[in-house]
Amino acid sequence: MIARVLVVIPAYNEERSLLTVLGEVRKSGYDFVVIDDGSSDKTSEAAVAAGAKVVRLPINLGVGGALRTGFQFARQHGYEAAVQIDADGQHDPSYIRNLVDAANTTTAHLIVGSRFRSSATSMTVGKVRRQVMKIMAKSASIAAKTEITDATSGFRLIREPLLTELSVSLPTNYLGDTYEAIVAAGRAGYIVHEIPAPIRERMTGMSSSTTVQSVKFTFKALGVWVLRLHARIKPLGHGIDDSAW
């Protein structure tokens, strides 16, 4: 059973939504840390005002780099698992408990919260992006040897020993922290499991990538899958089937 869980919240210029998000996270009862990814606004000040532990990066590393920092923080402070959640309000912190319960009942190393398994999802996904996401989910399912419906979900739990591996090897490229992490973990023999978890519209601002950009980057990620250029992490145990690579 997982005794200590840390909620890791990467944030880049999210001062307007952060207070509300942290208020919701606090209600979950778990410890949390905000990784200020080189913000130019008052993200760190908002986090401190909300009583959060804060690690401030001097430059913007991107979500993958910020999460890697958060995972290292979790390991250094004795946490057995980390839950990653966005600072823009799209993820519902009340479902953190569901991720932890799923980890404890399945012994999976990576629990993914899927918007497509939840009837409570309120965020609209365009037709083009939805079709591309289906392709990514299919390829991720092959790598993980289990059905994945939301390979780009950023709401997930990572437990040891996978937490240690991703604290040094989590891909920092676009979609690396989500899709590529599932592929790398699955091909290294770690157990991946998916549960329903809704996603909401952003509280403030808008996505930095357009649909065209997202589709372009997605096909690059699929190329990484086909050519097996993704990050390699230490295999779990022995006897991993090398043909899966």
MIDOLUM-726720 format. One record per residue: x, y, z of N, C-alpha, C, CB in turn; residue in one letter. Coordinates in steps of 0.001 Angstrom, whole numbers, plus 524288, in hexadecimal, padded with zeros to 5 digits. Each point is the difference from the previous one (the first is absolute). Glycine has a CB too. Layout:
REM MIDOLUM-726720
XYZXYZXYZXYZa
...
END
This chain:
REM MIDOLUM-726720
803417FB4F800007FCBF804B1800008036C804EE800007F8E17FB12804CAm
80580808D47F854802E4804E77FFC57FEB08034B804CB8000C7FFBD7F61Ai
803FA801A280CE97FF30802FF804C9800AA805D97FF29803107F85380504a
800A0809397F7848012D8058C7FF4B7FF97801777FA3B805ED7FFD8807E4r
7F6A6803E07F6FC7FF01801D27FAA7800E2805E07FFBB7F9757F8B97FE7Dv
80951808F77FD83800E4805937FF247FD6B801A37FAEA808827FFA2804FCl
7F463804857FB377FD9C8022E7FB4A803C4804017FDB47F6C67FE8880384v
80AD18009F7F7A9803C08036D7FD527FD0F803507FC03807617F97080145v
7F93380BB57FF3F7FD15803A57FCAB803C9803807FD0D7F85F7FFD88063Ci
808CF7FEE87F4D48034F8037C7FCE37FCD6804D07FE6E805587F8527FCA1p
7FCFD80C3C803C87FD11804C97FEE280366803F37FD257FA7B7FE74807EBa
80367803907F3DC802B6804127FD097FC268046B7FEF9806257F9637FBC5y
7FAB080AFA806D37FC90804957FF907FA497FE938010480640803E87F98Dn
7F8CF7F9A880AE77FABC7FE43801667FE118028D80507801D27F7897FB8Fe
7FFED80D43805877FE888027D804F07FA12800B78007D808A58049380003e
7F4957FC297FBAE7FA6480114800507FCCB7FB34801788014C806EC7F962r
800827F47B8052A7FD0B7FB428012D802227FD02804AF7FDD37FF797F6A0s
806F6801B580AEC802C27FCB4803C77FD667FFDF8056080825802027FB33l
7F6018026E806BD7FD978001A805257FB4F7FC5A8004B8030E8092C80116l
7F9C37F6E27FAD97FB607FC9C7FFE38019C7FA497FFB17FAD48071E7FBA8t
808F87F7B3800FE801CA7FA9B7FF5E8024D7FDF780512801BF801A47F685v
801818017880C05802757FE46804D77FC017FF608045C80839804787FD4Bl
7F3BD7FEB9802A17FBD47FF63803D37FD517FABB7FF637FEB3809AF80016g
8008B7F4A77FB0A7FDA27FAEA7FEF2803B37FB8E8016D7FABD804097F8D3e
80A457FCAB805FC803D87FBF58013F800627FF41805E9805048022A7F7CCv
7FAEA8021980B20800667FFA7805AD7FB9A7FCA18024080442808DB80031r
7F7167F78C7FD8F7FB897FCF5801DE800D87FA237FF4B7FA368078B7FDDDk
809537F6FB7FE8D801017FA707FF18802E37FD8D8049980044801B17F65Fs
802648019880CB6802BE7FE0E80495805907FE497FF0F7F78A7FD5A80325g
80A5F803137F8018054E7FE4C7FEC6803C7804A27FFFF7FC597F8957FAB0y
808A18065B806638040A804057FF9F80088801A67FA48804D07FC54807EAd
7FCCB808867F7408009B801CB7FA9C80486803D57FF877F66A7FEB67FE87f
80BCA801847FCC78043E803987FED47FEFF802727FAAC806617FABA80576v
7FAAD80A437FA177FF81802CF7FB0A80571800BB7FDB87F7C0804AA80308v
808E67F9CD7F80F804E7800DD7FD3C7FF2B804A77FC5F8029E7F65380083i
7FF5D80E2F801177FF79804BA7FCD6804047FFB47FB9F7FCBE80563807C3d
801567F9C57F3838035C7FEEC7FB85801E4805087FD627FB367F7987FEAAd
8079480BA48046A8022E804CE7FDD37FBE9804037FE96807417FAC37FCB6g
7F491805A48065B7FBBE803A87FECF801D0805B1800417F9A47F9788038As
803D2809CA7F9488012680592800127FBD88030480307804927FF157F769s
7F75E7FE3380A5F7FBFA8028880321800D57FEA2805C37F99F7FFB37F864d
8024B8008F80AC6800767FF0D8059D7FE297FA85801837FEB88098E8017Fk
8029E7F2A67FB407FE7B7FA9680121802367FE308053E7FFA87FE287F65Et
80557802BF80A99802657FE51804E77FD7B8029E804AE808557FE877FB46s
7F6A880696804457FDA1802DD804527FA8F7FDE4801328052A807F77FD8Ae
7F7DF7F6C77FE5B7FABA7FDD9800BA800427FAB1802AE7FCE6804D37F807a
806FD7F807806788009A7FAD4802528016D80065805CB802BF7FC7C7F742a
800E18070580A0080191800BD805727FB60801F08033B8093C801F27FD26v
7F3C0801A7800A67FB718021D802BE7FC007FBBE8012A801768089B7FB9Ba
7FE737F354801127FC587FBB5800BE802367FBC38038E7FC52801E97F737a
808687FEFD80ACF8025C7FC508039B802C17FB737FD767F9408028A8060Bg
8081A7FE027F4FB8028A7FBB77FD31805E98001E800AF7F8B9800207F987a
8099F7FB388064E805A47FFBA7FF538010F801A47FA5B8012C7F8AD806E3k
802F780A417F82A80115802067FAC3805B17FF087FE8C7F909806DA80122v
807C07F70F7FA33805357FFA87FDB77FFE8803807FB2E801AA7F6A280369v
8019980D547FC977FFF9803C37FBAE8049D7FF067FC657FB87806A2805B1r
803507F8347F569804137FF237FC22801AD8053A7FDAF7FC6A7F7047FDF9l
8089E809D080140801DC8050B7FE0E7FE968010A7FA4E807387FF4680651p
7F7DE7FC8F7F6AD7FE74800877FA8F7FB7F7FC467FEDB8092E802A77FD74i
7F4287FE557FE3B7FBAF7FCA67FE75802047FB0A7FD6E7FA4C807DD7FEE1n
804C97F3A9803A9801C57FAF77FDF77FBBF7FD1F7FCFF8062D7FF7D8076Dl
7F4F6802417F90D7FBB87FD197FDB17FDCB7FC2D803FC80404800F07F711g
7F7487FD1C807D87FD517FCCA803E38030B7FB13801697F79B8036F7FC9Bv
80B0C7FA337FF99802FF7FB4B8011E8046880107803D57FDC77FCB87F72Eg
805168078F807FD8044280161803817FE028016D8056C8051C803137F852g
7F66B7FFAA807E57FDC28016D805087FE2F7FB25802FB7FD3F808A77FC42a
8005D7F3B0800FF7FE3E7FB348028D804967FCC6801F47F81A7FFFE7FA4Fl
80C0D7FFCA802908049F7FD1D801AA8021B8024680524802297FDE27F68Dr
7FDD680750809CA801A380296804D87FC727FE73804828038D807887FACFt
7F7567F85F8042B7FC427FE7F80406800AC7FA67801CC7F9E28065D7FC3Dg
807397F62A8001B800DD7FA8280161804F67FF5F803487FB687FD407F7BEf
808A4805BF806EC804CB7FFD9803187FEFA80204805878055B8013C7F7D3q
7F77A802D0808967FE84802218051C7FD297FBCF8032B7FF55809227FC31f
7FD267F408801487FD0C7FBE0802AA803A27FBCD802197F85A801C27FA33a
80B4F7FC8F802A2803AB7FBF0801A58036C801DD80481800007FC727F6E6r
801E68085C808B48037B8021C804047FD4A8008880549804D0804C07F902q
7F6047FBC8806E57FD17800BC804DB7FCF77FB1B801987FF4D809767FDDAh
802127F21E7FFED7FDEC7FB09801D27FA837FE907FE4F805A18016980742g
7F866800F57F4977FAC67FE967FE12800547FB1B7FCA17FD388097680037y
7FEC27F34E8001E7FFE07FB1B7FD137FD59800837FAB27FFEB7FB5F80876e
7FD1E808D07F6D97FD3F800D47FB137FF27805D57FF337FB8F7F731800BAa
803FB80A517FA5B7FEE28056D7FEA77FB48800297FC65809858027D80100a
7F32A8014D7FFE37FB88800F77FC8B800FC8051A7FD327F9B67FB10805E6v
8063B804D27F4F5800C2804D57FD097FAB08023C7FE8A808AD7FCCA7FC7Cq
7F6D28085D8040C7FB15802A47FEEB80129805637FDC47FB6D7FB078073Ci
8017F806B47F509800EA8050B7FD877FE6980482803927FEA07FBD27F749d
803DC808B1807E77FEDE804A1803257FBB68035E7FD9C809327FFDB80313a
7F4BC7FE9B7F8647FC29803477FD5C7FA5B7FE9E8014F8066B801057F8EEd
7F8D97FB2B80A8B7FAB77FEA3801AF7FD427FBE77FCBB7FF89808CF80351g
803227F4F57F8D27FD737FC247FCAA7FF1A7FACC802C78041F804517F85Eq
7FF2A7FA6E80B777FF6A7FB15802D67FD18800ED8051D808497FC8F7FBF2h
7F4887FFB6805897FCE180065804C4802E27FD498047D7F798800447FAB3d
80A8D802AC80905803047FDAE804467FCEE7FC228035E805248081D8000Bp
7F5B17F81D7FFCA7FCF37FC4B8031F800C07FA6B7FE1B7F97680701801BDs
808BA7F8527F98D800F27FACC7FDD9805737FDF18014F7F9D2802257F8D4y
8094F800E380A0C805297FE188018D7FF787FAFE803218037B8092A80012i
7F8B57F6B98036E7FF0B7FB528031F7FEF07FB427FC8F7FC7C805A380725r
800CD7FB217F4797FEE67FBAA7FC718050A7FDBE7FDBD7F759804117FDD6n
80C5E7FF67800DA805037FE327FDF4802E87FCC18041280074807E77FA36l
7FF977FA1080A9D802BC7FD38804337FD677FABE8010F802B380893803FAv
7F8297F7537FC437FD337FB1A800EF801177FC0C7FBAB7F905804F8804C1d
8071E7FCEB7F6648010F7FC827FB958057E7FDBF800597F9CD8052A7FA73a
809F47FE108072D805607FE1A8009A8004B7FBD0804318036B808B67FD28a
7F9B27F8078070A800287FC448044F7FD2A7FAE87FECC800848078680601n
7FB937F8BC7F6AA7FD047FB447FED5802137FD057FB4A7F84E8045D803CEt
80ABF7FE377F8D6801FB7FD6C7FB4D805DE7FF16800247F8C7804197FB20t
809F47FE698087F805BE7FFF280054802888021D7FB067FF6D7F85280605t
7FDB080AB37F6E5802388025B7FB48803EB804398017E7F7B97FE167FB00a
80C07802CA8019180403803F8800F07FE68805527FDD2806C57F8F97FFC4h
7F5E0806FD7FC547FE36804D17FD897FA177FFB97FF62808A3801277FB3Bl
7F49480268807627FA54800477FFA47FE9A804E97FCF17FECB7FB1C8089Ai
7FE6A804427F3257FE86804627FC9E7FA3A8013A800AC806FF7FD8A7F989v
7F7C68076D8074A7FA8E801B0800467FE188016B7FA9580143803418092Cg
7FAE77F9DB7F4D57FE20800BA7FAA17FAFB803327FFB5804247F78D7FDC1s
7FC0980C9C7FF2B7FB5A803387FF1D7FBED7FD0D7FCD58058D8080780062r
7FC357F4407FC6A7FC6B7FD3D7FC857FD297FB80802A7805C6802797F8B2f
7FBCA7FC4280C0E7FD307FC0B803077FC2F80283803CF807A97FA037FF28r
7F85D80B32801227FCCF802BF803D97FB81802F27FD6E807DB800D3805B5s
7F37B7FE647FC507FB72802C47FE017FFC7805968020B7FB407F7837FF6Ds
80828809BD8046080001805388025580388803D47FD167FE297FBD680890a
8049C802637F36B8037E8036C7FD097FCE58045F7FD628062B7F8797FE7Ct
7FB9F80C5C8023B7FD38804787FDC38031B802C67FBBF7FB8B8011280880s
8095B7FD727F6C180346802827FC067FEE47FD987FAA9806FE801DE806BBm
7F8528016D7F56B7FEE57FE2F7FAB98051A7FF117FD067F76F804EA8000Ct
808E27F6937FD518048D7FEB97FCC67FE3B7FFFA7FA4F8043C7FA9A80749v
7FE758087B7F5627FE92800507FA838007B7FACC7FD35802D68092F8001Ag
7FA6A7F6407FB837FFDF7FB107FD208056B7FE517FE1D7F6E9802277FD40k
80C0C801858008E805287FEA27FDF08038C7FE2E804687FEEC806837F8B9v
801397FC9180B7C803617FE97804647FE3B7FADF80274801CF8097F801ACr
7F91E7F5A57FE917FDF57FB2B80257801C87FB447FCE07F831804E28036Br
807B47FB767F75F801AB7FB937FCC6805D17FEDC800B67F900802387F984q
80A17801EE806C8805967FF4B800CF800FC7FD998055C801EF807A57FA19v
7FB197FA05809C4800937FDE3805447FE9E7FA37800307FDF9808D1803A1m
7FE577F5917F9227FEA17FA777FFB8804967FCC37FDEE7F695802767FE95k
80C237FFB87FD8D804917FD477FDD18043F7FF818042A7FDE6803717F6F4i
802F1800C880BE8803EF7FFE28041F7FE807FC1F804438023D809567FE13m
7F8CD7F68B803427FE317FC678040D800CF7FA567FE567F968806A4802E5a
805BA7F8457F81E800BA7FAAD7FE05805BB7FE61800677F863801357F9E1k
80B238022F8048E805937FEAD80039801DE7FF92805A280164804887F76Es
7FCA27FEDC80C00801707FFB5805857FDFB7FAEA802627FFD7809D8800A4a
7FB967F4757FDB47FDBC7FB1E801F28036E7FB5B7FE947F70C803DF7FF3Bs
80B167FC3A7FC15803777FBC37FE49804E17FFCE803707FCAC800EB7F6BDi
80590803B180A4A804C480037803307FEF77FE5E805A080359807217FA47a
7F8287FA83807DD7FEC27FEF2805767FD617FABA800CD7FF2B809838014Fa
7FF507F3FE7FA6B7FD557FAE8800397FAF4800438031E808A57FBA17FF43k
7F4A9808BE800617FAEB800B4802717FD408046A7FD29803407FCC1808D2t
7F7A1803747F77F7FD2A804067FD19800C980564802747F95F7F9497FD53e
8088680A507FF88800A580576801867FC7E8033C7FC72809657FE938032Ci
7F35F804BE7FF1F7FC79803437FCDF801B4805B37FFD37F8CC7F9F580252t
80A938079B8016D8018E8058080068805E180060800EA7F71A802688038Fd
80BDE7FCBA7F855805B97FFBF8007B80285805478010D7FFC87F8727FA0Fa
7FD5080BD4805498023D80530800E57FE0E802728050E800AF801207F666t
7FCB47FBDE80CDE7FE1380217804F48049A8017E8037F7F7D47FA7C7FF4Bs
807E980A26803038040A801C2803967FE877FF29805A9802A18067C7F96Eg
7F9227F6AC8077F7FE3B7FEDE8054E801347FA4B8011A7F8CF806E77FF9Bf
80B3F7F81E80381801CD7FAA5800C5803137FF628050B8003F7FEE87F660r
8003F7FC4280B50803177FEA380499804897FC917FE537F813800A1805DCl
80C908006F7FC45804A97FCE27FEF2802297FE2C805398020A805047F79Fi
7FEAF7F5FC80901802057FDE3804ED805577FD867FF2C7F6D87FE7280321r
80BC78008280128805057FD4F7FFB97FF527FA687FE0480356805928075De
800847F85B7F5BD80511802537FEA47FFE68036B7FB128040E7F84E80434p
7F76B8080E7F93F7FFAE803377FB4480105805B98013D7F99C7F9AB7FC29l
804C98081880876800DC8057280179805C5801617FFCE7F8107FFAD805A5l
80B377FCDB7FC5A805A1800EC7FFE3801FE8005E7FA69800E47FB4D80884t
7FD4E801347F422801CB7FFFB7FA8C7FE64805037FD2F7FF6A7F6367FFE7e
7FBBC80B7A800CE7FE2A804AA7FD3F8022C80504802617F7E47FB2A7FDA8l
80A00804958072480251804AC8025C80516801847FD4A7FBE87FD9880889s
806607FEB47F494804D08012C7FD207FF4E7FF5E7FA198051B7FD1C807CBv
7F6C68002C7F6957FF7E7FECA7FA6D7FAD9801B27FD8C805CB7F89A801ACs
7F6ED80A47801287FB10801B27FDA9801168036D7FB457FB867FF8D808C2l
802637FF117F2AE800EF8032B7FB4F7FDF68058E800C07FF6D7F7ED7FA70p
8037A80BE7803B57FE7880575800AB7FDCC8026C7FB08806D0800BA806CCt
7F90B7FC4C7F4EC7FDE08020F7FB237FA0B8001E80032807D47FC9A7FB24n
7F5CA806038011C7FA508005A7FFAE7FDB07FA897FFBC8009C808BD7FB78y
7FB9B7F619807EF7FD757FAE5800928038D7FBE3802827FAA68022F7F832l
80A307FF5A80908803927FC42802657FE557FE748057580716803C27FAB5g
7F6D180004808397FE7B7FEF9805647FAF27FCD980067804748084080282d
7F8B57F74D7F9347FB0A7FD18800158005E7FB1C7FC8F7FB128086D80192t
8044F7F84E7F9667FFF27FB987FC5A805147FCD4800297F9F9805257FA50y
80A6F7FD878051C804FC7FD367FFBE8013F7FD44805278032A806837F96Ee
7FB397FBD480AF0800F27FD8D805137FD137FAD2800728014A808DE80400a
7F9F57F6E17F9EC7FD047FB168000B802C57FBEE7FCB67F79A804ED8013Fi
80A167FC9C7FA1B802A57FC5D7FC7B805017FDF08027E7FC3B804B97F843v
806ED7FEC8809E3804EF7FE68802697FF107FC69804A68040F808617FD12a
7F82A7F900806377FEDA7FCD1804A07FDED7FAA57FE717FE1B8082580519a
7FE417F7CC7F72D7FDC07FB0A7FE50803FE7FC667FD977F7B08048B7FE98g
80BB27FD867FE25803EF7FCCA7FD698044D7FE33803BF7FE1B804D07F7C0r
802617FDD880CB7803DB7FE69803E57FDAB7FC39803FC804888088F7FECCa
7F6927F5F9800777FD9A7FC13803537FCF480202804A08070A7FA877FD43g
7F85C80AA08033C7FCF480220804507FA2C7FF7B7FED48074A806498022By
7F5A27F928801ED7FA627FF3C7FF647FD4E805487FF8F8006E7F78D80512i
7FC86809157F6C27FD0A804CE7FF167FA307FEC0800778071B803A87FA0Bv
7F6157FFB28089B7FA607FF33800C47FD3A805357FF25801927F89080674h
7F9A28073B7F7C47FD11804BD7FEDC7FABC7FFE2802CB8047D800BF7F746e
7F9EC803CD80AD57FAF980078802A17FD26804D67FDEF803937FB7C8081Ai
7F75B804E47F8C57FD23804B07FE598017E804B9803507F8967FA577FD04p
8081B80A1C8007380104804F0802BD7FE928046C7FC48807547FC0380590a
7F533807777FC007FE43804247FC6E804208042C7FF1E7F6FA7FE5A802F7p
80876804717F8CC80347804977FEFD7FC588048E7FEF7807847FA8A7FC4Bi
7FA0A80A0D805997FCC28049E7FF9C802958040A7FC727FC657FE44808FBr
800A8805B17F5938024E804547FD1A803C5802F0803917F7EF800CA7FA49e
80C04801A480371803AF8031B8030B7FD218044B802F4807187FE127F97Dr
7FAAE8031D80B397FDAA8043D8030180145805487FDA2800957FA87807FFm
80441806117F61C801BE804E77FDA48037A7FEDC7FB577FF738048E808AFt
8013B7FF577F3F68039E7FF807FB9E7FE2F7FC1C7FBF18071880257805FFg
7FC8A7FC347F6A27FECE7FC4F7FBDE804DD7FCD07FEC57F91E806087FC4Dm
806187F58A801198045C7FC9C7FEAE803E5802D87FC7F7FA257F82E800D6s
80AE0806A87FFF680410802997FCED800AC7FD9A7FA9A80478802368084As
7F90D7F94A7F6BD8009A7FD6F7FAE97FAC87FFC77FD23807757FAAB8038Bs
7F8B78063A7F75D7FB577FFA07FCC77FF057FA527FE8F80185809117FC80t
7F9F17F5F28012B7FECC7FAAB7FE4F803F17FE147FC037F68F801A5801B5t
80AED801B97FAA7803CD7FE877FBF88053C7FEA88027F7FB73805CD7F97Bv
806497FD6C80A34804F17FEEF802AB7FFBF7FAEA80313801A88099980092q
7F9F27F58F802057FF617FB3B8031A8003A7FB287FC967FAA1804F88066As
802C97FB397F5247FFFF7FB917FC64805807FF047FDF27F6B1801F67FD7Av
80C1C802388013E8055D7FF807FE01803847FD69804157FEB4808037FA63k
8010B7F9F280A63803387FDC6804247FE697FA638013A80139808F5803AFf
7F9B87F5F07FBC27FE177FABB8010F802517FC1C7FC2F7F7BA803B88038Dt
8086B7FDA17F789802387FC707FC22805E77FF5C800BC7F8EC8029C7F9BFf
809A08017780843805867FF688015B800937FBFC80462801D4809597FD46k
7FA9A7F6ED8068B8002D7FC52804597FF077FA707FE1D7FCF48070F8060Da
7FF7E7F8567F6497FEF77FACC7FDD6804CB7FDF97FD117F6678022A7FF42l
80C77801627FE35804D17FE717FD63803F67FDF7803E87FE55806997F90Ag
801D87FBDE80B82803767FE358042A7FE7A7FA80801A8801568094380311v
7F98C7F5B87FD3E7FE217FAC980187801917FBE97FBF37F8708041E804BFw
806A97FD1D7F6478012B7FC4A7FBCD805D47FED07FFBC7F847803557FB00v
80AF7800B58056E805AD7FF6A7FF88802A47FE9C805297FFB58065C7F8BCl
7FD2E7F94080B6B802067FE9D805338043F803CA801DE7FDF07F6A67FE0Dr
800F180E6380134803B280409801867FEA4802718054880193801C27F690l
7FA847FC1180C027FE5380225804FB804117FEF6804427F6A67FEBD7FD4Eh
8088F803D4807278038D7FF558046D8000C7FA50801C47FE5D8094A802CFa
8062A7F4D37FEA0800867FAB08020E800B180056805E1804007FCB67F78Ar
7F8EA8005F80B468007E7FFE2805A4801547FA7A801C07F99F80774800E5i
8087E7F81D803C2801AF7FAF4802057FB637FC3B8003780717804638053Dk
7F95F7F7027F8647FBB47FC38800007FE967FE3D80580802D67FD0B7F731p
7F842801AB809947FE347FE0A805048014D7FA3C800797F8CD806AC80031l
80A457F7D6803AB8013F7FA88800E7803397FDAE7FB9C7F7D97FF3880513g
8073D7FBCF7F9E3802F37FD2F7FC087FC477FD577FC3F807687FEA680643h
7FAAE7FFA27F5677FCEE7FD0A7FC427FC52803437FCB7800A77F8BD8060Dg
8009D80C617F9547FCC6803417FCA78006F7FE3F7FA608011B8077A80623i
7FA8B7F8407F7397FFE17FE457FA9080247804327FC767F81C7FA78801DBd
80CA5804D27FC568028E803F27FCBC7FD25800F07FADE808697FD7480403d
7F4557FEE87FA4A7FD3F800AF7FB0F7FC248048C80055800FF7F6667FE28s
7FD9580B28806AA7FC5280459800A58027A8052C7FE737FB997FB1D80733a
809A0804FD7F891802AE804D17FE7C80001800AD7FA21805957FF5B807EBw
END
